Amino acid sequence: MMLKFSRMSACLLTGLLAAGAVTASATAASATTLKSCKATGTNANCATAAVVKSPGTLTVTVNSSPHQSVIVAWDSSCSQGGSTKQEKGTFTATAPVTRVLPHAFARPDSCIVAAAGEITGSGAIAVTLSTSHVIKGFANLCASDTANKTAAGTKIETAACANSAPEQWAFSHGELVHLGVCMTDKGGAGNGGKIVLGKCTGAASQVWTHNAHQEYVLAAHGGTLCLTDPGSAKKAGTQLVVATCRNTANQHWTLT
């Protein structure tokens, strides 16, 4: 099955286009999930594709139950100013895994992106294509789930911006989402509260507004607290907190 899958993956985008799996309508780059697929069984595999306008970063996330080794094939065809370039590849990893998919242009006009995944044993697999962004703050450091984990309580820290998988976030319905979990004020602690990952529930402790000052303002505590790099730390590995909004450089964040 693995050999068969690898051969099929070489024509992934072409095959999905021919099958009509890629719709003509394009999704704005602020979207979270573009397309997804699921399958179950022995050596279960599925493929999905989407069209997206002006994406910043394209990502593929593959999950399995039980967690196990997966092989993933991907293909992107992006256009800018009348020029089109294609990139493709494969990788093997242990699920869950998120990878940034390269494309040829810094800000393409549009992309067609496709991905397929297969598990090496029995169970279920899900493949999800998304657009995502990095959250760049003080001293050109980015908000990062440095361990790239989904466990509740995982620290959100500063890291040197590398456009890597742990730095990928989607801003959707007021939530800052990474790997399906949300940036959260731990325990609703308030001023000085540490920022961690938590199950997305829509609670005020994980709903944010990005204002004209480039601050992420937490809905809880009367909207008085902002996402903050404490002490204006220039060192990677500093855990983020919420603190009283003061429109200072260490509270300014750009979603790019």
QUISUL-V255485 format. One line per field, one symbol per residue. burial: I if it has 24 or more other C-alpha atoms within 12 Angstrom, else O. A space follows every 10 residues. Layout:
# QUISUL-V255485
burial->???
This chain:
# QUISUL-V255485
burial->OOOOIIOIII IIIIOIOOOO IIOOOOIOII IIIIIIIIII OOIIIIIIII IIIIIIIIII IIIIIOOIII IIIIIIIIIO OOOOOIIIII IIIIIIIIII IIIIIOOIII IIIIIIIIII IOIIIIIIII IIIIIIIIOI IIIIIIIIII OIOIIIIIII IOIIIIIIII IIOIIIIIII IIIIIIOIOI IIIIIIIIII OOIIIIIIII OOOIIIIIII IOIOIIIIII OIIOOIOIII IIIIIOOOII IIIIII
